[in-house]
Amino acid sequence: MNEVLVKCEKLDHFGRGLSHVLGKIIFVPNLLPNEEALVKIVLNKKKYMVGEIIKLVKISDDRIRPKCSYESCGCALKSLNYSKTLEFKKNKVTEILKRYGNLENVVKEIIPSDNIYGYRNKITLKIKGGKIGYFKNGINELIEINRCEIASEKSNEIIRVLKRCDLSKVREVIIKDFGEVMVIIKGDMDINALKPLVTSIYMNGKLVCGNENIIVELGDFKFYVSKDSFFQVNTKVALKLYNRVLKYLDNSGGKSILDLYSGTGTISLFLSKYFKEVTAIEINEEAVKCAFLNKELNNISNVRFICGDVSKEIHNLKADNIVVDPPRSGLSIDGINDILKINPERLVYVSCDPMTLARDLKKLEENYEVKEVTLFDMFPWTYHVESVCLLIRKKDNKKE
Ligand SMILES: C[S@@+](CC[C@H](N)C(=O)[O-])C[C@H]1O[C@@H](n2cnc3c(N)ncnc32)[C@H](O)[C@@H]1O
């Protein structure tokens, strides 16, 4: 039997409808809680199945008509009313922190995105056989697209131009739109049609048109964005998030801060206005070069950037407070031990993966109290969410 009738019980952590049928769990993308559907089984494993909706039999009041009709793109929640997507993300992080971190009642609120469409400042387009699209959930099957609703209008204009070009020798195109626009091409193509739309173009790692870096304005600051360095994908939400980091650090003046996994130095430079000295560690050389340029661009003198691996560079450093913003993999055991040795009064943990956050908080809780977590909807319609967590050193663990 490869067609079944299912009733969705809830969404799993990846935003797929979860049901039980034929004695197994079945995950159905795009099926919402309480909906019923006739489903085709597309994967049948020992313990679970994956299905595709053939026909919706009962439709949820929370279902909306999505702005795009591409199946299996990254927007797993695009058929759900926006306020319900926020509820889903808050419940998901609350559940993960409880189950894997033994933490209850710490998630206070979720801050929505001002723009729920057109919010992404960076998109990565895959090209196969001259066609443009996204790869279906990590496999190399291309979903061809004409536009992407979460990308900026300028990015969509570039997609339209690209579609008229010969892309037979191109594998990937990255578009970074911060007002100034950078296009990064893997492969070969004629770039003349793109030139009027962009500030800079890279082809196979080489700058072939315009400026080496582009500039983004964020609050009172300006930052360079380079070809390879990380920048938060939703600029407006990033600013709100940095303000929350500042609030959690409870600026009482005269304190030293350590910013670990600092990227192009955005958090460091943002904090430099309010703290005596900031030391930042980042492994990506290009990001650190950008960070130095950013320091100059903003006329800041009290920030020190160190290029290297946090686990190697952190030894012998001291700080009153620490901010960490690691990649999805979270902190290493050594990294946590080093932070515990430095014993900062406050620790602010910015995380894009609640699973690794929960794991790390469980270890940090030996010496720290997890005060609260604020969520930021950096990635509307996807199942992803950014967390900012405040930890305060326990009283019996005071510095001598
Ligand atoms: C989530 S980003 C944070 C960037 C920055 N805080 C921001 O808001 O733009 C994580 C950064 O950690 C850096 N990174 C990854 N592993 C590292 C390591 N072992 N040591 C230092 N930096 C690392 C990456 O290059 C990336 O820039």
The ligand as an SDF file (V2000), in Angstrom:
LIG
                    3D

 27 29  0  0  0  0  0  0  0  0999 V2000
   27.3570   32.5550   13.5770 C   0  0  0  0  0  0  0  0  0  0  0  0
   28.8040   33.3100   12.9750 S   0  0  0  0  0  0  0  0  0  0  0  0
   28.9080   34.6870   14.0630 C   0  0  0  0  0  0  0  0  0  0  0  0
   29.3870   35.9720   13.4490 C   0  0  0  0  0  0  0  0  0  0  0  0
   29.1970   37.2730   14.1870 C   0  0  0  0  0  0  0  0  0  0  0  0
   29.0630   37.1460   15.6120 N   0  0  0  0  0  0  0  0  0  0  0  0
   28.0540   38.0880   13.5860 C   0  0  0  0  0  0  0  0  0  0  0  0
   27.0550   38.3310   14.2580 O   0  0  0  0  0  0  0  0  0  0  0  0
   28.1730   38.4830   12.4260 O   0  0  0  0  0  0  0  0  0  0  0  0
   30.0180   32.1960   13.5400 C   0  0  0  0  0  0  0  0  0  0  0  0
   31.4470   32.5940   13.2200 C   0  0  0  0  0  0  0  0  0  0  0  0
   32.3200   31.6780   13.8890 O   0  0  0  0  0  0  0  0  0  0  0  0
   33.4900   31.5080   13.0860 C   0  0  0  0  0  0  0  0  0  0  0  0
   34.1660   30.2890   13.5780 N   0  0  0  0  0  0  0  0  0  0  0  0
   33.8290   29.0000   13.3460 C   0  0  0  0  0  0  0  0  0  0  0  0
   34.6340   28.1640   14.0330 N   0  0  0  0  0  0  0  0  0  0  0  0
   35.4920   28.9480   14.7280 C   0  0  0  0  0  0  0  0  0  0  0  0
   36.5560   28.6650   15.6370 C   0  0  0  0  0  0  0  0  0  0  0  0
   36.8820   27.4110   15.9640 N   0  0  0  0  0  0  0  0  0  0  0  0
   37.2240   29.6920   16.1800 N   0  0  0  0  0  0  0  0  0  0  0  0
   36.9070   30.9820   15.8560 C   0  0  0  0  0  0  0  0  0  0  0  0
   35.9080   31.3000   15.0110 N   0  0  0  0  0  0  0  0  0  0  0  0
   35.2030   30.3020   14.4490 C   0  0  0  0  0  0  0  0  0  0  0  0
   32.9370   31.4730   11.6690 C   0  0  0  0  0  0  0  0  0  0  0  0
   33.9320   31.7790   10.7230 O   0  0  0  0  0  0  0  0  0  0  0  0
   31.8220   32.5320   11.7390 C   0  0  0  0  0  0  0  0  0  0  0  0
   32.3060   33.7990   11.3430 O   0  0  0  0  0  0  0  0  0  0  0  0
  1  2  1  0
  2  3  1  0
  2 10  1  0
  3  4  1  0
  4  5  1  0
  5  6  1  0
  5  7  1  0
  7  8  2  0
  7  9  1  0
 10 11  1  0
 11 12  1  0
 11 26  1  0
 12 13  1  0
 13 14  1  0
 13 24  1  0
 14 15  1  0
 14 23  1  0
 15 16  2  0
 16 17  1  0
 17 18  1  0
 17 23  2  0
 18 19  1  0
 18 20  2  0
 20 21  1  0
 21 22  2  0
 22 23  1  0
 24 25  1  0
 24 26  1  0
 26 27  1  0
M  CHG  2   2   1   9  -1
M  END
$$$$
